[in-house]
Amino acid sequence: SIFLYHLSAILLVLMHRRLEQKELRLKWLQENIANDEYTRTQGILADLLPSSIARQIRESPGAQYPCEKRLAVVLVLDLFNFTATTKDMSPLLLINYMDSIFSAFDSCLDNSGLFKMDAVGDSYVAAGWLP
């Protein structure tokens, strides 16, 4: 019976340590996910908004800042006759075809001041402020 008492105590200590380790891992994951999300958000702000507006949002989140911007751009590209063109393609050929088209669009955006928002199916969406 003293053996069972010691065994129970050891098991409790081991379970407690394992729980602490899980809690530490969870905390580490939450912090890293939050940091990654913050970095991604800051990148989007920098790409879409003028630097003065992005800075104001970073420094005082939730505040409203009146400003005037004369021009903003939203680009939506939809491939004409996509279904008919691709209906007989193998999956691998289709993926390579779409990759080449969207890569060409990405290359065009590199120096345009626009930011790629999404590419879904045969549609490509980009947006940005023009200086």
RAFENKA-V618048 format. One record per pair of residues at least 4 apart in sequence whose ideal C-beta (glycine too) atoms are under 7 Angstrom apart, sorted by the first residue. I is the first residue (numbers start at 1). GAP is how many residues later the second one is. D is the distance in Angstrom with one decimal. If there is no record, write none. Layout:
i->I gap->GAP d->D
i->I gap->GAP d->D
This chain:
i->1 gap->4 d->6.6
i->2 gap->4 d->6.5
i->3 gap->4 d->6.1
i->4 gap->4 d->6.1
i->5 gap->4 d->6.5
i->6 gap->4 d->6.3
i->7 gap->4 d->6.3
i->8 gap->4 d->6.3
i->9 gap->4 d->6.5
i->10 gap->4 d->6.3
i->11 gap->4 d->6.1
i->12 gap->4 d->6.2
i->13 gap->4 d->6.4
i->14 gap->4 d->6.3
i->15 gap->4 d->6.3
i->16 gap->4 d->6.5
i->17 gap->4 d->6.4
i->18 gap->4 d->6.5
i->19 gap->4 d->6.3
i->20 gap->4 d->6.3
i->21 gap->4 d->6.4
i->22 gap->4 d->6.2
i->23 gap->4 d->6.3
i->24 gap->4 d->6.3
i->25 gap->4 d->6.3
i->26 gap->4 d->6.3
i->27 gap->4 d->6.4
i->28 gap->4 d->6.3
i->29 gap->4 d->6.1
i->30 gap->4 d->6.2
i->31 gap->4 d->6.3
i->32 gap->4 d->6.2
i->33 gap->4 d->6.2
i->34 gap->4 d->6.2
i->35 gap->4 d->6.4
i->36 gap->4 d->6.3
i->37 gap->4 d->6.2
i->38 gap->4 d->6.4
i->39 gap->4 d->6.5
i->40 gap->4 d->6.6
i->41 gap->4 d->6.4
i->42 gap->4 d->6.3
i->42 gap->16 d->6.9
i->43 gap->4 d->6.3
i->44 gap->4 d->5.9
i->45 gap->4 d->5.6
i->45 gap->9 d->4.2
i->45 gap->12 d->6.1
i->46 gap->8 d->5.4
i->47 gap->68 d->3.7
i->47 gap->81 d->6.8
i->48 gap->67 d->5.5
i->48 gap->79 d->6.3
i->48 gap->80 d->6.0
i->48 gap->81 d->6.7
i->49 gap->4 d->4.4
i->49 gap->5 d->4.5
i->49 gap->80 d->6.2
i->50 gap->4 d->7.0
i->50 gap->79 d->5.6
i->51 gap->4 d->6.1
i->52 gap->4 d->6.6
i->53 gap->4 d->6.5
i->53 gap->12 d->6.6
i->53 gap->14 d->6.2
i->54 gap->4 d->6.4
i->55 gap->4 d->6.1
i->56 gap->4 d->6.3
i->56 gap->9 d->4.9
i->57 gap->4 d->6.3
i->69 gap->60 d->6.2
i->71 gap->59 d->4.9
i->72 gap->57 d->5.5
i->73 gap->41 d->6.3
i->73 gap->54 d->6.5
i->73 gap->55 d->5.6
i->73 gap->57 d->5.9
i->74 gap->53 d->4.7
i->75 gap->39 d->6.2
i->75 gap->50 d->6.9
i->75 gap->51 d->4.4
i->75 gap->52 d->6.9
i->76 gap->47 d->6.7
i->76 gap->49 d->5.3
i->77 gap->28 d->6.7
i->77 gap->46 d->6.7
i->77 gap->47 d->4.3
i->78 gap->44 d->6.3
i->78 gap->45 d->5.0
i->79 gap->43 d->4.1
i->81 gap->4 d->5.4
i->82 gap->4 d->6.0
i->82 gap->40 d->3.9
i->83 gap->4 d->5.9
i->86 gap->8 d->5.5
i->86 gap->11 d->6.8
i->89 gap->4 d->4.4
i->89 gap->5 d->4.4
i->89 gap->8 d->6.6
i->90 gap->4 d->6.8
i->91 gap->4 d->6.3
i->92 gap->4 d->6.4
i->93 gap->4 d->6.1
i->94 gap->4 d->6.3
i->95 gap->4 d->6.1
i->96 gap->4 d->6.4
i->97 gap->4 d->6.7
i->98 gap->4 d->6.0
i->99 gap->4 d->5.8
i->100 gap->4 d->6.5
i->101 gap->4 d->6.7
i->102 gap->4 d->6.3
i->102 gap->17 d->5.2
i->102 gap->22 d->6.3
i->103 gap->4 d->6.5
i->104 gap->4 d->6.7
i->105 gap->4 d->6.6
i->105 gap->19 d->5.2
i->106 gap->10 d->6.4
i->108 gap->4 d->6.3
i->109 gap->5 d->5.0
i->109 gap->7 d->5.8
i->109 gap->17 d->5.8
i->113 gap->15 d->5.1
i->113 gap->17 d->6.0
i->113 gap->18 d->6.8
i->114 gap->12 d->4.4
i->114 gap->13 d->6.5
i->114 gap->14 d->4.0
i->115 gap->11 d->6.3
i->115 gap->12 d->6.2
i->115 gap->13 d->5.1
i->116 gap->10 d->5.1
i->117 gap->8 d->4.4
i->117 gap->9 d->5.9
i->117 gap->10 d->5.4
i->118 gap->7 d->4.7
i->119 gap->5 d->4.9
